[in-house]
């Protein structure tokens, strides 16, 4: 469909979206009854007169005919109007109480709201006060998502003004609980859902979306954070990610699209939940799963060829397989693999600086061997090559990867998949069935956890880590699994067991600590610093691919954003309130790297920083007079 020519945020012009509009109005105006949730002639005529065309003549004729049926048998043939102005009901256009008195007269809003005209700042102050009135993080989340469904500009104003406070609400760790309870807290539709019922006609379903997206975040719900298969409840992750693309990467909210690929669910507790919203069937696997994703990718590329497609929270076997399958064919990347790898690399670089260890001399124990762990180890090696002067093969020898059976070697006797084989040691290294054995053997400078297994690191592991660490004797301890309950160790335990001799970062936030009166930083190693700017850099450069070098460039930006004094004190990552500023710097670095790699179709303009600044979305009310 097409939108109203002079209003990029207008409601969609296709017939299906007219139904969406009617459904939205039904939610707002309780006088409506089920039989009356269709557009009236007046509304339909208004949309047509203002240039909002309908692409399907047959559907349009049907919608017009049905709109004449505006009577409820229980209302004794009384008319049931559905003609409130879209300036009031469209979440991208509305100002709520921010409409001026002149605008209220123009759009026939007078009397439909209190007389006082408020500024966006005044509205935002009320909204954040509401958020703070809730004690439970999930209730804060529900309030903010409701606000997003009603007034997008106000939502982002509140988020950007309170980014440090609200990121843990809208993203990790709260989003994990939101996914687990997605059906029970569901309020409003958001995004697209593609299930087995629509196989063979995904392209047709995509036509139901009302704006052309510039970026899509898609999940199959197969491995949500460290919580496992959540099925259709995984939709909370794409929604949360896209909030960050707008807040940290400057994307316009109307040009983002969360998508859930509903391929079933194998978690019995999830499927048996009476409020579960997904297709109640076993999860599809293998060739059927691949065909599902192939059809989806082809449909998106055909309809929106410039759209960036980010995969999120797929199971490891599919995450790595699809990354290799799609990365050169589409504008695609996987944040679990590449975004996690980039942000861990940032902390690793700064951690080695704080420790006084050269990158070429660093030794790493990776506790975990899934897609994220493989991605991290690959990027650590790339950083050692770029900044340490090693070859990739030399860098690989600095990595000790551990799975559920212990240190991964080519001689331990089991069959390894191709991803584990990449980092399997083949140099005659002794077998190490436990983490403690591997730590004593490797004497690593850094220990990273990406298992989702919860608090599995023990006191003797941390003590051995500190005893064998070089440099200043402060090893990097990064329990990276999300949400907080799935972290491999808590900061309190890590500080106590190491006697304060550590450099700490985690995937979900932990509070800062003290040891013997000295502060211990609790840095947050989270992809949110990386992917927003990567996406915007790829968009502005019109990149045909998103390469590892582009993400590594983003990693270097984040590392460089922490000054030397802070690094000496053990602070490895920037403060979250710099999220948007970092996003702009990453946008430039990614654009430059895309140009260097030959995948950028648009070169950076002369005043590229000004151009990027002007390209970032800012939530503000326009003058509609």
LINTAFEN-V62479 format. One record per helix or strand of 2 or more residues. SS is the DSSP state (H for helix, E for strand). FROM is the first residue (numbers start at 1). LEN is the number of residues. If there is no record, write none. Layout:
# LINTAFEN-V62479
SS_FROM_LEN, SS_FROM_LEN
This chain:
# LINTAFEN-V62479
H_15_14, H_34_3, H_41_9, H_57_11, H_73_3, H_86_4, H_96_3, H_101_6, H_120_14, H_137_14, H_152_10, H_163_8, H_174_7, H_182_4, E_192_4, H_196_3, H_202_5, E_215_5, H_231_19, H_253_3, E_256_7, H_268_4, H_286_18, E_308_4, H_316_11, E_332_3, H_335_21, H_359_3, E_364_4, H_371_18, H_392_5, E_399_5, E_406_2, H_418_5, H_435_8, E_446_4, H_459_10, E_475_5, H_484_3, H_491_8, E_502_5, E_513_3, E_518_3, E_523_2, H_527_3, H_531_10, H_548_13, H_564_5, H_576_22, H_608_8
